[in-house]
Amino acid sequence: MLIDSVLSDVLGSSGVPPELVASCEPLTGGTYNTVTRVTLADGREWVVKVPPPAAGDCLAYERDLLVNEVTFYSAAAGVAEETTVPHVVADQLDPAAPTGAYVVMSARPGQPWHELAGAMADGEEARLRTELGRIVGRLHGVAAPGGFGYPSGALGPLAATWREAFTGMTDAVLADARRYAARLPRTAADIGVLLGSASYVLDDVTRPALVHFDLWQGNILVTGGPGVRRVGGIIDGERMFWGDPAADFVSLALFGDIADDKDFLAGYGASAPGGPVEFDGSLRLRLALYRAYLYLIMLVETVPRGASGERLEWTWNEVAPRLEAALDEVEAAARG
């Protein structure tokens, strides 16, 4: 079997010579790292992630993303049986190492949730959303290291407060917008002032939680047949940070409102440290801030990713109005 030199070096560093590799399959759907599914002759299935060779064309927070990913899986290991996250088999997080940076993890069973659209049995989606809520609630109970922000250090060390960390995160993506001359519905300067005017609400968050921040259905694997499907895996933890657990609600209800997802909230409230979610003014405003941050990332990253044509048009048409709506919500709260 022909294995490219980078993958061969990574597997060799993990104690696997080429002759023990039964198959390799590139996995698509990600936007940054190169991902390969590797099946070994003894039946083990691994996923290998390698960052791009040059880290210049990326957003500031994306430097050393694999540090975040390993941190996420390691932190979740204490509740791994319930959260169904991959197990880290081997990793090298120093990009200057001979092999470069990489992470090798166990493959989780199942297929991305969104690929099953329209194929669910009656009531199955509701049951799965409740199960997912319980899983996310347990993840949010994982003990934090005592600081807020990205563990990779891409934006600096962990901060003592969530306001400091999140302000640094939004400042960084707005700096990226200026650096790449990204198209936004308002100027980066105006957006920065507006987000800063509502930053006081972030002081309501005093405990850093394990936040995945990319829990759209493509990163949730579903296994089993019709009527008996289960959540088989929570994957792609590379964009995680220590912060407000409510930030996960944004990608969990991408382009929607998590308050409408009663099944998820029932499961979440049964397992999360804080119990059922109360959608008070503080939470609503914080969610608007987190939506703005996610939508800014989605718009700005189109430049270093080289998006064009229909993909670029779709992103602008779908994301820009939602960013504007989130900013309007922040503006209304700030006036209030």
ROKE-840153 format. One record per residue: residue number from 0; z, y, x of N, C-alpha, C in turn. Coordinates in steps of 0.1 Angstrom, whole numbers. Layout:
# ROKE-840153
tipa, nc3, nc2, nc1, cac3, cac2, cac1, cc3, cc2, cc1
NUM, Z, Y, X, Z, Y, X, Z, Y, X
...
# end
This chain:
# ROKE-840153
tipa, nc3, nc2, nc1, cac3, cac2, cac1, cc3, cc2, cc1
0, 0, -12, 8, 0, 0, 0, 0, 12, 9
1, -8, 22, 5, -9, 35, 13, 2, 44, 8
2, 10, 48, 17, 21, 58, 14, 19, 70, 23
3, 20, 82, 17, 18, 94, 26, 29, 95, 36
4, 27, 102, 46, 36, 102, 58, 49, 108, 54
5, 50, 118, 46, 63, 124, 42, 71, 114, 34
6, 65, 108, 24, 73, 98, 17, 77, 86, 25
7, 68, 82, 35, 72, 71, 44, 84, 75, 52
8, 84, 87, 57, 95, 91, 66, 108, 92, 57
9, 107, 97, 45, 119, 97, 37, 124, 83, 34
10, 116, 74, 30, 120, 61, 27, 125, 54, 39
11, 119, 56, 51, 124, 50, 63, 138, 55, 66
12, 140, 68, 64, 154, 73, 66, 164, 67, 57
13, 159, 62, 46, 168, 56, 36, 169, 41, 38
14, 163, 36, 49, 164, 22, 52, 154, 13, 46
15, 143, 19, 41, 132, 11, 34, 119, 12, 41
16, 115, 1, 48, 102, 1, 54, 91, 0, 44
17, 78, 4, 48, 67, 4, 38, 65, -9, 32
18, 67, -20, 39, 64, -33, 33, 73, -37, 21
19, 84, -30, 20, 93, -32, 9, 90, -24, -4
20, 80, -16, -3, 76, -7, -14, 65, -14, -22
21, 68, -17, -35, 59, -24, -44, 49, -14, -50
22, 53, -2, -54, 44, 8, -60, 50, 22, -58
23, 41, 32, -59, 45, 46, -59, 37, 53, -69
24, 44, 61, -77, 37, 68, -88, 41, 83, -88
25, 32, 92, -86, 35, 107, -87, 40, 110, -101
26, 50, 118, -102, 55, 122, -115, 51, 137, -117
27, 45, 140, -128, 42, 154, -131, 51, 160, -141
28, 50, 173, -144, 58, 179, -154, 67, 190, -147
29, 71, 188, -134, 79, 197, -127, 70, 209, -122
30, 76, 219, -118, 69, 231, -114, 71, 235, -99
31, 80, 228, -92, 83, 232, -79, 83, 221, -69
32, 92, 211, -70, 92, 200, -60, 82, 189, -63
33, 79, 182, -52, 70, 170, -54, 79, 158, -57
34, 75, 151, -68, 84, 140, -73, 76, 127, -74
35, 82, 116, -68, 75, 103, -68, 84, 93, -73
36, 80, 84, -82, 87, 72, -86, 83, 61, -77
37, 93, 54, -71, 91, 43, -61, 97, 31, -67
38, 89, 20, -68, 95, 7, -72, 95, -2, -59
39, 107, -8, -56, 108, -16, -45, 106, -31, -48
40, 103, -39, -38, 100, -53, -40, 111, -60, -47
41, 123, -56, -46, 135, -63, -52, 138, -58, -66
42, 129, -49, -71, 130, -44, -85, 137, -31, -87
43, 144, -26, -76, 150, -13, -77, 140, -2, -79
44, 143, 8, -88, 134, 19, -90, 141, 32, -86
45, 135, 40, -78, 140, 52, -72, 131, 64, -76
46, 136, 76, -76, 128, 88, -77, 131, 96, -64
47, 120, 100, -58, 121, 108, -45, 116, 122, -48
48, 125, 132, -44, 121, 146, -46, 120, 152, -32
49, 109, 160, -30, 107, 167, -17, 102, 181, -21
50, 108, 191, -15, 104, 205, -18, 90, 208, -11
51, 84, 218, -15, 71, 222, -9, 73, 225, 5
52, 63, 224, 14, 64, 226, 28, 68, 240, 32
53, 63, 250, 24, 66, 264, 27, 74, 269, 15
54, 86, 276, 18, 95, 281, 8, 92, 295, 5
55, 81, 301, 10, 79, 315, 8, 75, 319, -6
56, 67, 311, -13, 62, 314, -26, 71, 308, -36
57, 83, 314, -38, 92, 309, -48, 101, 321, -52
58, 109, 319, -63, 119, 329, -67, 131, 327, -58
59, 138, 338, -57, 150, 338, -47, 160, 327, -50
60, 162, 324, -63, 172, 314, -66, 168, 300, -62
61, 154, 298, -60, 149, 285, -58, 150, 280, -44
62, 155, 288, -35, 157, 283, -21, 168, 272, -21
63, 165, 261, -14, 174, 250, -13, 178, 245, -27
64, 168, 243, -36, 171, 238, -49, 178, 224, -49
65, 174, 216, -39, 179, 202, -38, 194, 202, -37
66, 200, 213, -30, 215, 213, -29, 221, 214, -43
67, 215, 222, -52, 219, 222, -66, 218, 209, -73
68, 207, 202, -71, 205, 189, -77, 215, 179, -73
69, 218, 178, -60, 227, 168, -55, 241, 172, -60
70, 244, 185, -61, 257, 189, -66, 259, 185, -80
71, 248, 187, -88, 249, 184, -102, 252, 169, -104
72, 245, 160, -98, 247, 146, -100, 260, 141, -94
73, 264, 147, -83, 277, 143, -77, 289, 148, -86
74, 288, 160, -91, 298, 165, -100, 299, 157, -113
75, 288, 152, -118, 288, 145, -130, 291, 130, -128
76, 293, 126, -116, 295, 112, -113, 307, 106, -120
77, 317, 115, -121, 330, 110, -127, 328, 106, -142
78, 318, 111, -148, 315, 107, -162, 301, 102, -163
79, 296, 95, -152, 282, 91, -151, 279, 81, -162
80, 288, 72, -165, 285, 62, -175, 282, 68, -189
81, 289, 79, -192, 287, 86, -205, 275, 96, -204
82, 273, 102, -192, 263, 112, -192, 249, 107, -187
83, 248, 95, -183, 236, 89, -179, 228, 97, -169
84, 234, 103, -159, 227, 110, -149, 223, 100, -138
85, 213, 104, -130, 209, 95, -118, 220, 94, -108
86, 219, 84, -100, 228, 82, -89, 221, 86, -76
87, 227, 94, -68, 221, 98, -55, 222, 87, -45
88, 210, 82, -41, 210, 71, -32, 211, 76, -17
89, 203, 86, -14, 203, 93, -1, 198, 107, -3
90, 203, 115, 7, 198, 129, 7, 198, 135, 21
91, 189, 144, 23, 189, 152, 35, 186, 167, 30
92, 196, 175, 31, 195, 188, 25, 191, 199, 35
93, 190, 196, 47, 186, 205, 58, 171, 206, 59
94, 164, 217, 55, 150, 217, 57, 145, 216, 71
95, 154, 219, 81, 150, 219, 95, 151, 205, 101
96, 156, 195, 93, 157, 181, 98, 143, 175, 100
97, 141, 165, 109, 128, 159, 112, 121, 155, 99
98, 128, 150, 89, 121, 146, 77, 119, 157, 67
99, 125, 169, 70, 126, 179, 60, 137, 176, 50
100, 138, 184, 40, 148, 181, 29, 142, 171, 19
101, 151, 163, 13, 147, 154, 3, 160, 149, -4
102, 158, 143, -16, 168, 135, -23, 162, 123, -29
103, 168, 112, -27, 164, 99, -33, 175, 95, -43
104, 171, 93, -56, 180, 90, -66, 175, 78, -74
105, 184, 72, -82, 180, 61, -90, 172, 66, -102
106, 163, 58, -106, 154, 62, -118, 162, 59, -131
107, 162, 68, -140, 168, 65, -153, 158, 60, -163
108, 162, 51, -172, 152, 45, -182, 148, 55, -193
109, 137, 52, -198, 132, 60, -210, 121, 69, -207
110, 117, 76, -217, 106, 86, -216, 111, 99, -221
111, 104, 110, -217, 108, 123, -221, 108, 125, -237
112, 119, 131, -242, 121, 132, -256, 109, 137, -263
113, 103, 148, -258, 92, 155, -265, 80, 146, -266
114, 79, 135, -258, 67, 126, -260, 69, 117, -272
115, 81, 117, -278, 83, 109, -290, 82, 117, -303
116, 77, 129, -302, 76, 137, -314, 68, 130, -325
117, 74, 129, -336, 68, 123, -348, 69, 108, -348
118, 76, 102, -338, 77, 88, -338, 91, 83, -341
119, 100, 92, -344, 114, 88, -347, 115, 82, -361
120, 124, 72, -362, 127, 67, -375, 136, 77, -383
121, 137, 74, -396, 145, 83, -404, 159, 85, -399
122, 163, 97, -397, 177, 100, -393, 179, 98, -378
123, 169, 93, -371, 172, 90, -356, 173, 102, -348
124, 165, 113, -351, 166, 125, -343, 180, 131, -345
125, 185, 131, -357, 198, 137, -359, 209, 129, -351
126, 208, 116, -351, 218, 108, -344, 217, 110, -329
127, 204, 112, -324, 203, 115, -309, 208, 128, -306
128, 206, 138, -315, 211, 152, -312, 226, 151, -311
129, 232, 144, -320, 247, 142, -319, 252, 136, -306
130, 245, 125, -302, 248, 119, -290, 246, 128, -278
131, 235, 136, -278, 233, 145, -268, 244, 156, -267
132, 248, 160, -279, 259, 170, -279, 272, 164, -273
133, 275, 152, -275, 287, 146, -269, 285, 145, -254
134, 273, 142, -249, 271, 141, -235, 272, 155, -228
135, 266, 165, -234, 267, 178, -228, 281, 184, -228
136, 288, 181, -239, 302, 185, -240, 311, 179, -228
137, 308, 166, -225, 315, 160, -214, 311, 166, -201
138, 299, 169, -199, 294, 175, -187, 301, 189, -185
139, 303, 196, -196, 310, 209, -195, 324, 208, -192
140, 330, 196, -193, 344, 194, -189, 346, 190, -175
141, 335, 189, -167, 336, 185, -153, 344, 196, -145
142, 353, 192, -137, 361, 202, -129, 352, 210, -120
143, 354, 223, -119, 345, 232, -111, 352, 235, -98
144, 345, 240, -88, 351, 243, -75, 359, 255, -74
145, 359, 263, -85, 367, 275, -84, 359, 288, -82
146, 346, 287, -83, 337, 299, -82, 325, 298, -91
147, 318, 309, -93, 307, 309, -102, 294, 312, -94
148, 283, 306, -99, 270, 308, -92, 263, 296, -88
149, 252, 297, -80, 244, 286, -75, 251, 280, -63
150, 254, 267, -62, 260, 261, -51, 251, 261, -38
151, 238, 263, -40, 229, 263, -28, 232, 275, -19
152, 238, 285, -25, 240, 297, -17, 228, 306, -16
153, 217, 303, -23, 205, 310, -23, 207, 325, -26
154, 217, 328, -34, 219, 342, -38, 233, 347, -32
155, 238, 339, -23, 251, 343, -17, 261, 333, -21
156, 274, 334, -16, 284, 325, -19, 288, 326, -33
157, 296, 315, -38, 301, 315, -51, 310, 328, -53
158, 309, 333, -65, 316, 346, -69, 329, 343, -76
159, 338, 352, -75, 351, 351, -81, 351, 352, -96
160, 341, 360, -101, 340, 362, -116, 326, 359, -120
161, 325, 355, -133, 312, 352, -139, 303, 365, -140
162, 309, 376, -142, 302, 389, -143, 295, 391, -129
163, 302, 390, -119, 296, 392, -105, 285, 382, -103
164, 287, 369, -106, 277, 359, -103, 264, 362, -112
165, 266, 364, -125, 254, 365, -134, 247, 378, -131
166, 254, 389, -128, 247, 401, -124, 238, 399, -112
167, 243, 391, -102, 236, 388, -90, 223, 380, -93
168, 225, 371, -103, 213, 362, -107, 202, 371, -114
169, 206, 379, -123, 196, 388, -130, 190, 398, -120
170, 198, 404, -111, 193, 413, -102, 182, 406, -93
171, 185, 393, -89, 176, 386, -81, 162, 384, -87
172, 162, 379, -100, 150, 377, -107, 142, 390, -110
173, 149, 401, -112, 143, 413, -114, 137, 418, -100
174, 143, 416, -89, 138, 419, -76, 125, 410, -74
175, 126, 398, -78, 114, 389, -77, 102, 395, -86
176, 106, 400, -97, 95, 406, -106, 88, 418, -99
177, 96, 426, -92, 90, 437, -85, 82, 432, -73
178, 88, 422, -66, 81, 417, -54, 67, 411, -58
179, 67, 404, -69, 54, 398, -73, 46, 406, -82
180, 51, 418, -86, 44, 426, -96, 41, 418, -109
181, 51, 411, -113, 50, 403, -125, 49, 412, -138
182, 41, 407, -147, 40, 414, -160, 52, 411, -169
183, 58, 422, -173, 70, 421, -182, 68, 431, -193
184, 75, 428, -205, 73, 437, -216, 80, 451, -214
185, 89, 452, -205, 95, 465, -201, 96, 465, -186
186, 99, 477, -180, 99, 477, -166, 112, 470, -161
187, 111, 464, -149, 123, 457, -143, 135, 467, -142
188, 133, 479, -139, 144, 489, -138, 151, 490, -151
189, 143, 492, -162, 149, 494, -175, 156, 481, -180
190, 150, 470, -177, 157, 457, -181, 170, 456, -173
191, 170, 459, -161, 183, 459, -153, 194, 467, -158
192, 190, 480, -162, 200, 489, -168, 205, 483, -181
193, 197, 478, -189, 201, 473, -202, 210, 461, -201
194, 206, 452, -192, 215, 440, -190, 228, 444, -184
195, 228, 454, -175, 241, 458, -170, 250, 465, -180
196, 244, 471, -190, 252, 478, -200, 260, 468, -209
197, 256, 455, -209, 263, 445, -217, 271, 435, -208
198, 272, 438, -195, 278, 428, -186, 293, 427, -188
199, 299, 436, -195, 313, 435, -198, 317, 423, -205
200, 308, 418, -214, 311, 406, -222, 312, 393, -213
201, 307, 393, -201, 308, 382, -192, 322, 379, -187
202, 330, 390, -188, 344, 388, -184, 352, 379, -194
203, 346, 376, -205, 352, 366, -215, 352, 352, -209
204, 344, 350, -199, 343, 336, -193, 351, 336, -181
205, 361, 327, -181, 371, 327, -169, 371, 313, -162
206, 364, 303, -168, 364, 290, -162, 350, 286, -159
207, 346, 284, -146, 333, 279, -143, 330, 265, -147
208, 320, 263, -155, 316, 250, -160, 303, 245, -153
209, 301, 232, -154, 289, 226, -149, 277, 229, -158
210, 268, 237, -155, 257, 241, -164, 244, 236, -158
211, 237, 228, -166, 224, 223, -162, 213, 233, -162
212, 212, 241, -173, 203, 252, -175, 188, 249, -176
213, 185, 236, -177, 171, 232, -179, 170, 220, -189
214, 178, 221, -199, 179, 209, -208, 169, 210, -220
215, 157, 213, -217, 146, 212, -227, 143, 197, -228
216, 136, 193, -238, 134, 179, -241, 127, 171, -230
217, 119, 178, -221, 113, 171, -211, 122, 165, -200
218, 134, 171, -200, 144, 166, -190, 155, 157, -196
219, 152, 153, -209, 161, 144, -216, 153, 131, -219
220, 157, 120, -213, 150, 107, -215, 156, 99, -226
221, 147, 93, -234, 151, 85, -245, 147, 71, -243
222, 155, 61, -245, 152, 47, -243, 155, 39, -256
223, 149, 27, -257, 151, 19, -268, 139, 20, -278
224, 139, 11, -288, 129, 11, -298, 132, 19, -310
225, 123, 20, -320, 126, 27, -332, 138, 22, -339
226, 146, 32, -343, 159, 29, -350, 171, 26, -341
227, 169, 23, -328, 180, 20, -319, 179, 28, -306
228, 172, 39, -307, 170, 47, -295, 183, 54, -291
229, 184, 56, -277, 196, 62, -271, 191, 72, -261
230, 200, 81, -257, 197, 90, -246, 198, 82, -233
231, 187, 81, -226, 187, 72, -214, 190, 80, -201
232, 188, 93, -201, 190, 100, -189, 189, 115, -191
233, 198, 122, -183, 197, 137, -181, 192, 139, -167
234, 180, 144, -165, 174, 145, -152, 171, 160, -148
235, 166, 161, -136, 162, 174, -130, 173, 185, -131
236, 184, 182, -124, 196, 191, -123, 195, 202, -113
237, 183, 204, -108, 181, 213, -96, 184, 228, -99
238, 183, 232, -112, 185, 246, -116, 199, 248, -121
239, 208, 239, -118, 222, 240, -123, 229, 252, -116
240, 240, 256, -122, 249, 266, -116, 263, 264, -122
241, 273, 269, -116, 287, 270, -121, 288, 282, -129
242, 290, 281, -142, 291, 293, -150, 295, 291, -165
243, 291, 299, -174, 295, 299, -188, 288, 286, -194
244, 295, 277, -200, 289, 265, -206, 279, 269, -217
245, 281, 280, -223, 272, 284, -234, 258, 287, -229
246, 256, 289, -216, 243, 291, -210, 234, 279, -213
247, 239, 268, -214, 231, 256, -216, 225, 256, -230
248, 231, 263, -239, 226, 263, -253, 212, 269, -254
249, 208, 277, -244, 195, 284, -244, 183, 274, -243
250, 184, 266, -232, 173, 256, -230, 174, 245, -240
251, 186, 242, -245, 188, 231, -255, 181, 235, -268
252, 180, 248, -270, 173, 253, -283, 162, 262, -278
253, 154, 258, -269, 143, 266, -263, 135, 272, -274
254, 134, 285, -274, 126, 293, -285, 132, 292, -298
255, 145, 287, -299, 152, 286, -312, 166, 291, -311
256, 174, 287, -320, 188, 292, -321, 197, 279, -322
257, 206, 277, -312, 214, 265, -312, 223, 265, -324
258, 226, 276, -330, 235, 276, -342, 229, 268, -354
259, 215, 266, -353, 209, 259, -364, 209, 244, -362
260, 214, 240, -350, 214, 225, -346, 227, 219, -349
261, 230, 217, -362, 243, 212, -367, 246, 198, -361
262, 236, 190, -359, 239, 176, -353, 244, 177, -339
263, 237, 185, -331, 241, 187, -317, 255, 193, -317
264, 258, 203, -324, 270, 210, -324, 282, 201, -329
265, 279, 192, -338, 290, 182, -342, 294, 174, -330
266, 284, 168, -323, 287, 160, -312, 294, 168, -301
267, 289, 180, -298, 294, 188, -288, 309, 192, -290
268, 311, 196, -303, 325, 200, -306, 335, 189, -305
269, 330, 176, -306, 339, 165, -305, 343, 161, -291
270, 335, 166, -281, 338, 162, -267, 340, 174, -257
271, 336, 186, -261, 337, 197, -252, 352, 201, -250
272, 355, 207, -238, 369, 211, -236, 374, 221, -246
273, 366, 230, -251, 370, 240, -260, 369, 236, -275
274, 364, 224, -277, 363, 220, -291, 351, 226, -298
275, 350, 227, -311, 339, 232, -318, 335, 247, -314
276, 322, 250, -314, 317, 262, -310, 319, 273, -321
277, 324, 284, -317, 326, 296, -327, 316, 306, -323
278, 306, 309, -332, 296, 319, -329, 301, 333, -332
279, 310, 338, -324, 315, 352, -326, 306, 362, -319
280, 310, 374, -319, 302, 385, -313, 300, 383, -298
281, 311, 379, -291, 310, 377, -277, 299, 366, -273
282, 300, 355, -280, 291, 344, -277, 277, 348, -280
283, 274, 355, -292, 261, 359, -295, 255, 368, -285
284, 263, 377, -280, 258, 387, -270, 255, 379, -257
285, 264, 370, -253, 262, 363, -240, 249, 354, -241
286, 247, 348, -253, 235, 340, -255, 222, 349, -253
287, 223, 361, -258, 212, 370, -257, 209, 373, -242
288, 220, 375, -234, 218, 377, -220, 212, 365, -213
289, 216, 353, -217, 211, 341, -210, 197, 338, -214
290, 193, 341, -227, 179, 340, -231, 171, 350, -223
291, 176, 362, -221, 168, 371, -213, 166, 366, -199
292, 176, 361, -193, 175, 356, -180, 165, 344, -179
293, 166, 335, -188, 156, 323, -188, 142, 328, -190
294, 140, 337, -199, 126, 342, -202, 121, 350, -191
295, 129, 357, -184, 125, 365, -172, 120, 355, -161
296, 128, 344, -159, 123, 334, -149, 110, 328, -153
297, 108, 325, -166, 96, 319, -171, 84, 328, -169
298, 86, 341, -170, 75, 351, -169, 72, 353, -154
299, 82, 356, -146, 81, 359, -132, 75, 348, -124
300, 79, 335, -127, 75, 324, -119, 60, 321, -121
301, 53, 327, -131, 39, 324, -132, 31, 330, -120
302, 37, 340, -113, 29, 345, -102, 30, 336, -90
303, 42, 333, -85, 42, 323, -73, 36, 310, -76
304, 36, 306, -89, 31, 293, -93, 15, 293, -94
305, 10, 305, -94, -5, 307, -95, -10, 303, -109
306, -2, 306, -119, -6, 303, -133, -18, 311, -137
307, -27, 306, -144, -39, 313, -148, -45, 307, -161
308, -55, 314, -167, -62, 309, -178, -52, 307, -190
309, -54, 296, -197, -47, 293, -210, -32, 292, -207
310, -28, 286, -196, -14, 284, -193, -7, 298, -192
311, -14, 307, -185, -8, 321, -183, -8, 328, -196
312, -18, 327, -204, -19, 333, -217, -8, 328, -227
313, -6, 314, -226, 4, 308, -235, 18, 313, -231
314, 21, 314, -218, 34, 318, -214, 36, 333, -218
315, 26, 341, -217, 28, 355, -221, 30, 356, -236
316, 22, 350, -244, 22, 351, -258, 35, 345, -264
317, 40, 334, -258, 52, 327, -263, 65, 333, -258
318, 65, 337, -245, 78, 341, -239, 80, 356, -240
319, 70, 364, -237, 72, 379, -237, 79, 384, -250
320, 74, 380, -262, 80, 385, -274, 95, 380, -276
321, 98, 368, -271, 111, 363, -272, 120, 371, -262
322, 115, 374, -250, 123, 382, -241, 126, 396, -248
323, 116, 402, -254, 117, 415, -260, 128, 414, -271
324, 128, 403, -279, 138, 401, -290, 152, 400, -284
325, 153, 392, -273, 166, 391, -266, 171, 405, -261
326, 162, 413, -255, 166, 426, -251, 170, 435, -262
327, 163, 434, -273, 166, 442, -285, 180, 438, -290
328, 183, 425, -289, 197, 421, -294, 207, 427, -284
329, 205, 426, -271, 214, 432, -262, 216, 447, -264
330, 204, 454, -267, 204, 468, -269, 213, 472, -281
331, 211, 464, -292, 218, 467, -304, 233, 465, -302
332, 237, 455, -295, 251, 452, -292, 257, 463, -283
333, 249, 468, -274, 254, 479, -265, 256, 492, -273
334, 247, 494, -282, 249, 506, -290, 261, 505, -299
335, 263, 492, -304, 275, 490, -313, 288, 492, -305
# end
